[in-house]
Amino acid sequence: MNSTHDERIARMIFASVYPHYVSKVEKKGRTKEELDQVIEWLTGFDPQQLQEQIDQKATFEAFFEHATLHPNAHLITGLICGYRVEEIENPLTQKARYLDKLVDELAKGKKMEKILRER
């Protein structure tokens, strides 16, 4: 990945991506509530705080600046968009890909306790 790619992710508006996450999981029979639960696990944002991030049109950079990353987030591994999430060097890009990976797992029908890395 290059710095242009990292900058593009940093400037992306979370509110513009969120509806795509919702439709992706709903198409696979999961719910917006489950999606929000996954996002809350990763970021610490409860539904009201998540809505505030959406209303403020926070960039991914601001979104993750305000987030409290779950201590088990480092357990999120695997490929997303052709990259191994655990090997992404840019911290912000890695967090954004963590989120993408969790959304993917939800859409693929993984059990919630697996997605939330509860061992």
Secondary structure in CASP SS format (residue, H / E / C, confidence):
PFRMAT SS
TARGET T0000
AUTHOR 0000-0000-0000
METHOD secondary structure of the structure
MODEL  1
M C 1.00
N C 1.00
S H 1.00
T H 1.00
H H 1.00
D H 1.00
E H 1.00
R H 1.00
I H 1.00
A H 1.00
R H 1.00
M C 1.00
I E 1.00
F H 1.00
A H 1.00
S H 1.00
V H 1.00
Y H 1.00
P H 1.00
H H 1.00
Y H 1.00
V H 1.00
S H 1.00
K H 1.00
V H 1.00
E H 1.00
K H 1.00
K C 1.00
G C 1.00
R C 1.00
T C 1.00
K H 1.00
E H 1.00
E H 1.00
L H 1.00
D H 1.00
Q H 1.00
V H 1.00
I H 1.00
E H 1.00
W H 1.00
L H 1.00
T H 1.00
G C 1.00
F C 1.00
D C 1.00
P H 1.00
Q H 1.00
Q H 1.00
L H 1.00
Q H 1.00
E H 1.00
Q H 1.00
I H 1.00
D H 1.00
Q C 1.00
K C 1.00
A C 1.00
T E 1.00
F H 1.00
E H 1.00
A H 1.00
F H 1.00
F H 1.00
E H 1.00
H H 1.00
A C 1.00
T C 1.00
L C 1.00
H C 1.00
P C 1.00
N C 1.00
A H 1.00
H H 1.00
L H 1.00
I C 1.00
T C 1.00
G C 1.00
L E 1.00
I E 1.00
C C 1.00
G C 1.00
Y E 1.00
R E 1.00
V H 1.00
E H 1.00
E H 1.00
I C 1.00
E C 1.00
N C 1.00
P H 1.00
L H 1.00
T H 1.00
Q H 1.00
K H 1.00
A H 1.00
R H 1.00
Y H 1.00
L H 1.00
D H 1.00
K H 1.00
L H 1.00
V H 1.00
D H 1.00
E H 1.00
L H 1.00
A H 1.00
K C 1.00
G C 1.00
K C 1.00
K C 1.00
M H 1.00
E H 1.00
K H 1.00
I H 1.00
L C 1.00
R C 1.00
E C 1.00
R C 1.00
END
